[in-house]
Amino acid sequence: MSRVMFLVYCAIAVGMGCFLALQAGVNGQLRLRTGDPVRAALLSSAIAATSLLVYSLVAVREPWPSADRLIGGPWWLWIGGVLGAVYVATSLVLVTRLGSTLMFALIVVGQMVAALFLDHYGLLGIPRHEVSPLRILGVGLLVIGVVLIRRF
């Protein structure tokens, strides 16, 4: 991968992080309107699913995979939607209790701890990257960042 493409991908990742912060704020307001985090998450997820369905029907030119191909995969392929639903519903509550900055700082720490584990053991089809002292230091610095955000 060229350096330019690497930087483009990094910029896209930062943009997606911005989208998550916006989504939490928007969905937090939706929770206030519905009075319930689960219903707000359901509405948000239904809109997401509808958007993806329309995109899939209009823009994706490849045929759907066969049922055998889908069913033949590991059991954990099917929990992504549940994990997403739990994430959205939980963030709807946490954003109003912790604020966006602290909530996302904690989420990033959780993501990094899980990512270190997944990388180290090569789980879920992710290429194996052993944990190193510098990677642990990076996560430690994120934890220090959370402490600073919480205190100030």
N, C-alpha and C positions, 0 to 999 in steps of 0.2 A: 504494500500500500504506500502510495506517495505521501510525502509530508503534507502537501496541500490537502489531500483527501482526509488525512488524519485530523488536521485542524478543522476541516469542514464537519467531520463527524463529531468532534469535541464541541463545536459550536452548537450543533443540533442537540447534543445531549444537554448542554446548558439551557437551551431553549425549552427542552422537555421538562427540565427542572422548574423553569418559570411557569410552564403550563400546570404542573402539579400544585404549585402555590396558588395560582389563580383558581384551579379547580376546587381546592379546599375552601377558599373564600366564597366562591359561588355556591358550592354545595352546602356550606355552613348556613348561608342565607336561605337556601332551599329547605334545610332542616327546620329553621325558624318558621317558615311558612307552612310546612306540613305538620309541625309539632312532633315529629318522630324521625330519628336518624335512619331507621330501617326503611321507612317509606320514601324518604328523600334519596337514599342510596338506590332503592328500586327504581325510582323515576330517572335518576341520573344514569343508571345502568341500562335501562330500557331505551333511553335516548342514544346511548353509546351503541347498543346492539343494533338499533334501527339504522343508525348512521353507517355502521360497518356493513350491514346487509345491503343498503342502497349502493355503497361504494363497491362491494363485491359483485353485485349484479350489473353495475354500469361499467366499472373500470377493469375488473380482473377478467382476463381473457382465457385463463387456464380452467380446465374442467375441475369439478369437485373431486376430491380423492374418494376412492371406493370405500364402502363400509368396512370391508375386510382390513384395509390399510389402517383405518382409524381404530377399529376394535382391537387390532393386533398389537397396539402399542402398550407401553407399561401403564399400570393403573393410575400413576400420579399425573398422567397427561390431563386428567379430567378435573384436577383440583384448582387449576389456575383461575377459573371463574369464581370459585368459592373464595379463594384468597383475595381476589380483587374486590369482591362484595364486602368481605370483612374489612379490608383496608378502607374502602370508601365509607362504610357505615361508621367505623371507629374514628376516622379522621373528622367526620362531621361533628362528633362529640368533642374530640380533643382540641380542635381548632378554636372553639369558643371557650375552652377552659385553660388552655396553655398559651394560646396565641400562635400565630403562624410561624414565627421565627423559632421558638423553642420546640414546637411540635416537629417541624421539619429537621431541625438539628438532631433531635432524638431519632427520627426516622432514618436519617442518613447514617447515624451511628449503628442502628440496627441493621441497615442494609449492608454496611461495611463488615460487620461481624459475621453476618450470614454469608456474604460474598467470600470472605477469607476462608470460611469453612468449606463452601462449595468448591472454590478454586483448589484448596489444598488437597481435597480428596477426589476431585474430578467428578463430582456428583451431577446428576441430571444432564449428562452429556456435555458438560462444560469442560474445556481443555484444562488439564491439571497444571496448576502453578503453586508450587510449595510456598507455605508461609515463611516469611523471612523476618529478621529483626526490624528491617526498615518498614516493611508492611505493617507490622505490629505498632511501630512508632507512629506511622501515619494514622492508624485508628486511634491511638492514644492522644494524638494531637486533636482529632475530632472530638474526643471526649472532653479535653480541656476547653475546646471551643464551646461545647454545650454548657459547661460550668460557667464560662464567662458570659454567655448569653443569658443564662438563668440569673446570675448575680447582678448584671448590669443591664 
